[in-house]
Amino acid sequence: MESLVSVFGKSLSGENEGTILGPFLPLMPGDPYAAQTYTEEAKLAILATASSYGAPFVLHARPQIGHSAGLSMHQILMAAEGKLPAALGAEEHVTCVFSKHLAEIRGPGDASIWEKARDSLGIEVVASLTHVVGACAYLCLF
């Protein structure tokens, strides 16, 4: 549970714990708490996924999500254009590359990207980010 909270943030605590919504509640469209409840890794994953799908409802909120993840406006605009934001730290860079890769692949992914993410972020964070990208990709289809 502790490793999940490290990615999903405080949305796992309280009455939502153990419910089907649990950590995915902040991904629901129009949720005003989305940018406040997720960790920086999850916010970067959401931006990378939304930019891959061109999801208007997330891209509209990109300044709020990006700023809360510590990105500059230039980095946010790069992410919105589907590019990797410049001047990221090592872990943030790996998070963006991994999340964007997951959002864009159809079929088996690149083993080297998976291994680099696992080695840099840890297997529990990689698994959690996979869920964030999957949930965000699902919402981006609507």
C-alpha positions in Angstrom: 0.0 0.0 0.0 2.8 2.4 0.8 4.3 2.1 -2.7 0.9 2.8 -4.2 0.5 5.9 -2.1 3.9 7.0 -3.4 2.5 7.2 -6.9 -1.2 7.8 -6.4 -0.8 10.2 -3.5 -3.4 10.9 -0.9 -6.3 9.7 -3.0 -5.7 6.2 -1.6 -6.4 7.3 1.9 -9.7 7.8 3.6 -13.1 6.4 2.5 -12.0 5.7 -1.1 -9.5 3.1 0.0 -10.4 -0.3 -1.3 -13.3 0.9 -3.5 -13.3 0.5 -7.2 -12.7 4.2 -7.6 -9.8 4.2 -5.1 -6.8 5.9 -6.7 -8.6 6.5 -10.0 -11.1 9.0 -8.6 -8.9 12.0 -9.5 -8.8 10.8 -13.1 -12.5 11.3 -13.5 -13.3 14.2 -15.9 -13.9 17.5 -14.3 -12.4 16.5 -10.9 -11.1 19.7 -9.4 -8.7 17.8 -7.1 -6.8 15.9 -9.9 -3.8 18.2 -9.8 -3.6 18.1 -6.0 -3.9 14.4 -5.2 -1.4 12.8 -7.6 2.4 12.7 -7.2 4.7 14.3 -9.7 5.3 11.0 -11.4 1.6 10.4 -12.0 1.1 14.0 -13.2 3.9 13.6 -15.7 2.3 10.3 -16.8 -1.1 11.9 -17.3 0.4 14.8 -19.3 2.4 12.3 -21.5 -0.7 10.2 -22.1 -3.0 13.1 -22.8 -0.5 14.6 -25.3 -0.3 11.3 -27.1 -4.1 11.1 -27.4 -4.8 14.8 -27.8 -7.4 14.7 -25.0 -8.9 18.2 -24.8 -10.2 17.9 -21.2 -6.8 17.1 -19.9 -4.9 19.3 -22.2 -7.1 22.2 -21.1 -6.0 21.6 -17.5 -2.3 21.1 -18.5 -1.0 24.4 -17.0 -2.5 23.5 -13.6 -1.3 19.9 -13.7 2.1 20.8 -15.1 2.7 23.6 -12.6 1.7 21.3 -9.7 4.3 18.8 -11.0 6.9 21.6 -11.0 7.1 22.2 -14.7 7.7 25.5 -16.3 5.3 26.9 -18.9 7.8 26.1 -21.7 8.0 22.4 -20.5 4.2 22.2 -20.3 3.9 23.5 -23.9 6.5 21.0 -25.0 4.5 18.2 -23.3 1.3 19.4 -24.9 3.0 19.2 -28.3 3.9 15.6 -27.7 7.6 16.3 -27.0 9.7 15.4 -24.0 10.0 18.5 -21.8 13.5 19.9 -21.7 15.6 20.1 -18.6 13.9 17.3 -16.6 15.7 15.5 -13.8 16.7 11.9 -14.5 13.7 10.3 -12.9 11.3 12.7 -14.4 12.8 12.1 -17.9 12.5 8.3 -17.5 8.9 8.8 -16.2 7.9 10.8 -19.3 9.7 8.5 -21.8 8.1 5.4 -20.2 4.6 6.9 -19.9 4.7 8.2 -23.5 5.9 4.9 -24.8 3.1 3.1 -23.0 0.5 5.5 -24.4 1.7 5.1 -27.9 2.6 1.4 -28.3 0.2 -1.2 -29.8 1.4 -4.6 -28.7 4.5 -5.5 -26.8 6.6 -2.6 -25.6 10.3 -2.0 -26.0 12.1 -4.0 -23.4 14.9 -1.5 -23.0 12.5 1.3 -22.0 10.8 -1.0 -19.5 14.2 -2.0 -18.0 15.4 1.5 -17.8 12.2 2.6 -16.0 12.4 -0.4 -13.7 16.0 0.3 -12.8 15.5 4.0 -12.3 12.1 4.1 -10.6 11.6 0.7 -9.1 9.2 -2.0 -10.2 6.4 -0.8 -7.9 6.4 2.7 -9.3 6.6 1.3 -12.9 3.6 -0.9 -12.2 1.7 2.0 -10.7 2.5 4.3 -13.6 1.3 1.6 -16.0 -2.1 1.7 -14.3 -2.1 5.5 -14.4 -1.4 5.5 -18.1 -4.0 2.8 -18.8 -6.7 4.6 -16.8 -5.8 8.0 -18.4 -5.7 6.4 -21.9 -9.2 4.9 -21.3 -10.6 8.3 -20.3 -8.9 10.0 -23.3 -11.0 7.8 -25.7 -14.2 9.6 -24.7 
